[in-house]
Amino acid sequence: MYPRAKALGLLFKDRHVLLEEYEGKHSKGTGYFYRPIGGTIELGEKSVKTLIREFKEEIKVEILVKDYISCVENIFKIDSNLGHEIIQFYLVEFKDKTLYRKECYEITEGNKITYAKWVAIAEILDGKKIVFPEALIELLQEKFK
């Protein structure tokens, strides 16, 4: 297996970040964990276009990509399965500012339903919420010292 190229968007509101909530096995065990919205970059697709497409597909919203943040490598293991991602992080915002009032966004992929929620950055930095990739913690520390 080869590394996967991904693009993830960070969207902020009042010291919270919008993250998708998952439940299941992860590299630290089993339970709830959170990840920014985004996905795999398709062949021939620029990472900015990936983000615009993923936000539209996943939570049915249009975004503006405001700034490039960083590129990180995420190498992890779940059970005996090795994963490797190269992730482009971007700062994004909603085109429609009224969307910031919503507390929860339903995400449907196939027959699986998850939710994107505003997660307090303090809970992430205090270790109360598990986030992936783990490099997200460092990015949030830099932005919210």
C-alpha positions, 0 to 999 in steps of 0.5 A: 500500500502507498501513502494517501494524499489528503486535504483537510479544512480547519474551520473555526468559531469562538475557540471551537473547530468543526470536526467530524465525530467518529466512533470505533477503533483508532490508533489509541484504542476504541471509542470516540475520536474527531477529524477535520472535514476533507478527504482523499485527493483524486488523481489530477485534482488540486488539493483546494478543489478536493476541499471544496468538493468534500465539504459540498459532498459531506455537509452540503455547504460551500466554503472559501479556502482562505489560507494554506496552513501546513503539510503533515505526514501521518503514519499510524497503526490500527491493530496490525494495519499500517496507514500513511497519509500526506495531508494538506491543511487549509484554513476555510470558512463558510460562504454563507455566514449563517451556517456558523449558527448551526451546532451539528452537520449530518454527514452521509457516506453510503449507509453510514451517518456521522456528524460534524460538530463544533469541538472546543479547542481547549478540550483538544489541547487538554487531551479530553478529545482525541483528534487525528491526525495527531499533528492537528494538536500542534497546529492548534497550539500554534494558533491558540497559544 
